[in-house]
Amino acid sequence: MRNFVLRSSSYEKPEAFRLAQNKGRKGVAMRKTVLHLFVLLMLTGPAMFAIDNLKLNSKLDYTSDSLDGRLITGDDAESGFVPGKPNYVIIYGEGCFNSKQQARRTVELYNKYRSQVHFVVVDLDIQRSPEQQKLVKQYYKGYIPHVLVLDAHGEPLYNQSGEVESRVVEEIFQRSLVQ
């Protein structure tokens, strides 16, 4: 005859049920992670896709209106206005003596303010992105170089054709960054 011993034990769920339950938890965690990444991308996306690594064309001839190619190059050169920080916009033509001078100042300003100011480079001699075309249509008056500084909300702080000294732009940056 067998002796039966009563033991108190907790009910163990079948293995298949536990696996399904864990898979469900992992699915919820995965969806939350994807949602968090999406929100992060939406908040930082414009900054991530801004023009970066601005470089002056080393073959520019500053003594003439010669066509030397793009004055300024960089990564994602098709960017437009980015809200949340001041924006410096230069609109230029490749064969313009004054545009070459302003391009040099632009790259110097970029090297000093790249973490605080978004830079937009619009070359009128190549196809523009829709974002750049919007800026050209709204602000460009037909003369180059054209320099535009927008505040973090897109309001113009400076909007003039012709060369502008770096000192003037830096003063505008300083006032804008304090706000």
C-alpha positions as CSV (number, residue, x, y, z in Angstrom):
1,M,0.0,0.0,0.0
2,R,1.2,3.4,-0.9
3,N,1.5,6.2,1.6
4,F,0.3,9.5,0.3
5,V,1.8,12.6,1.8
6,L,0.0,15.8,1.5
7,R,2.3,18.7,0.8
8,S,1.4,22.3,0.5
9,S,2.8,23.5,-2.7
10,S,2.0,26.3,-5.1
11,Y,0.4,25.5,-8.4
12,E,3.0,25.6,-11.2
13,K,1.8,26.9,-14.5
14,P,2.4,24.8,-17.5
15,E,5.6,25.6,-19.4
16,A,3.7,26.7,-22.5
17,F,1.6,29.2,-20.5
18,R,4.7,30.7,-18.9
19,L,6.5,31.1,-22.2
20,A,3.4,32.8,-23.7
21,Q,3.2,35.1,-20.8
22,N,6.9,36.1,-21.0
23,K,6.5,36.7,-24.7
24,G,3.6,39.0,-24.1
25,R,5.7,41.0,-21.5
26,K,8.5,41.2,-24.0
27,G,6.1,42.4,-26.7
28,V,4.9,45.2,-24.4
29,A,8.4,46.2,-23.5
30,M,9.4,46.2,-27.2
31,R,6.5,48.4,-28.1
32,K,7.3,50.8,-25.3
33,T,11.0,50.9,-26.4
34,V,10.0,51.6,-30.1
35,L,7.6,54.3,-28.9
36,H,10.3,56.0,-26.8
37,L,12.7,55.9,-29.7
38,F,10.1,57.4,-32.1
39,V,9.4,60.2,-29.7
40,L,13.2,60.9,-29.2
41,L,13.7,60.9,-33.0
42,M,10.8,63.4,-33.5
43,L,12.2,65.7,-30.8
44,T,15.8,65.5,-32.0
45,G,15.2,64.7,-35.7
46,P,15.6,68.2,-37.1
47,A,18.9,68.7,-35.3
48,M,20.2,65.3,-36.3
49,F,19.6,66.1,-40.0
50,A,21.0,69.6,-40.0
51,I,23.9,70.6,-42.2
52,D,27.1,69.7,-40.5
53,N,30.8,69.7,-41.2
54,L,30.7,72.9,-43.1
55,K,33.8,73.3,-45.2
56,L,35.0,76.1,-47.5
57,N,35.9,75.1,-51.0
58,S,39.7,75.2,-51.0
59,K,39.8,76.2,-54.7
60,L,38.0,79.5,-54.4
61,D,39.6,82.4,-56.2
62,Y,38.9,85.4,-54.0
63,T,40.2,87.9,-56.7
64,S,37.5,87.3,-59.3
65,D,33.9,86.3,-60.0
66,S,35.1,83.0,-61.4
67,L,32.9,79.9,-61.2
68,D,34.8,77.7,-58.7
69,G,32.0,75.3,-57.8
70,R,30.1,75.1,-54.5
71,L,31.4,77.7,-52.1
72,I,30.5,75.7,-49.0
73,T,30.0,72.0,-48.6
74,G,28.8,69.8,-45.8
75,D,26.7,66.9,-44.7
76,D,22.9,67.1,-45.4
77,A,23.3,70.4,-47.3
78,E,19.6,70.3,-48.1
79,S,18.4,71.3,-44.6
80,G,16.1,74.2,-44.0
81,F,14.9,76.2,-40.9
82,V,15.0,74.2,-37.6
83,P,12.9,75.6,-34.7
84,G,14.3,75.8,-31.2
85,K,17.5,77.6,-31.9
86,P,18.7,80.6,-33.9
87,N,19.2,79.9,-37.7
88,Y,21.8,81.5,-39.9
89,V,21.0,81.3,-43.6
90,I,23.3,82.3,-46.4
91,I,21.9,82.4,-50.0
92,Y,24.6,82.8,-52.6
93,G,25.7,82.3,-56.2
94,E,28.9,80.4,-57.0
95,G,30.4,83.0,-59.3
96,C,30.0,86.0,-57.0
97,F,33.1,87.7,-55.5
98,N,31.0,89.0,-52.5
99,S,29.4,85.6,-51.9
100,K,32.9,84.0,-51.7
101,Q,33.9,86.6,-49.0
102,Q,30.6,85.9,-47.1
103,A,31.1,82.1,-47.4
104,R,34.4,82.5,-45.7
105,R,32.8,84.4,-42.8
106,T,30.0,81.8,-42.7
107,V,32.4,78.9,-42.1
108,E,34.2,80.9,-39.5
109,L,30.9,81.6,-37.7
110,Y,29.9,77.9,-38.0
111,N,33.2,76.8,-36.4
112,K,32.5,79.1,-33.5
113,Y,28.7,78.6,-33.0
114,R,27.9,75.2,-34.5
115,S,26.5,73.8,-31.2
116,Q,24.2,76.8,-30.6
117,V,23.1,78.0,-34.0
118,H,21.6,76.0,-37.0
119,F,23.3,76.9,-40.3
120,V,21.5,76.7,-43.6
121,V,23.5,77.1,-46.9
122,V,21.5,77.8,-50.0
123,D,23.4,77.6,-53.3
124,L,21.2,79.2,-56.0
125,D,23.2,77.4,-58.7
126,I,22.0,74.0,-57.8
127,Q,18.6,72.4,-57.1
128,R,17.2,73.4,-53.7
129,S,15.2,71.2,-51.2
130,P,11.6,72.2,-50.6
131,E,12.7,73.6,-47.2
132,Q,15.3,75.8,-48.8
133,Q,13.0,76.9,-51.6
134,K,10.5,78.1,-48.9
135,L,13.3,80.3,-47.4
136,V,14.3,81.7,-50.8
137,K,10.7,82.5,-51.7
138,Q,10.0,84.2,-48.4
139,Y,13.2,86.2,-47.9
140,Y,15.4,86.4,-51.0
141,K,15.2,89.7,-52.8
142,G,17.3,89.0,-55.9
143,Y,20.7,90.1,-54.7
144,I,23.6,88.0,-53.4
145,P,24.9,87.2,-51.0
146,H,21.8,87.3,-48.9
147,V,22.2,86.7,-45.1
148,L,19.3,85.9,-42.9
149,V,19.3,85.3,-39.1
150,L,16.1,83.8,-37.7
151,D,15.3,83.4,-34.0
152,A,14.2,80.1,-32.5
153,H,10.6,80.7,-33.6
154,G,11.5,81.7,-37.2
155,E,11.2,85.5,-36.9
156,P,13.9,87.4,-38.8
157,L,16.5,89.2,-36.7
158,Y,18.6,90.1,-39.7
159,N,17.5,90.0,-43.4
160,Q,19.8,91.8,-45.8
161,S,21.6,91.4,-49.1
162,G,25.3,92.1,-49.4
163,E,28.2,91.2,-47.2
164,V,27.9,91.5,-43.4
165,E,30.8,91.5,-41.0
166,S,31.0,88.6,-38.6
167,R,31.0,91.0,-35.6
168,V,27.4,92.1,-36.6
169,V,26.1,88.5,-36.9
170,E,27.8,87.5,-33.6
171,E,26.1,90.4,-31.8
172,I,22.7,89.1,-33.2
173,F,23.6,85.6,-32.1
174,Q,24.5,86.7,-28.6
175,R,21.2,88.6,-28.2
176,S,19.2,85.7,-29.6
177,L,20.9,83.1,-27.4
178,V,20.1,85.0,-24.2
179,Q,16.4,85.0,-24.9
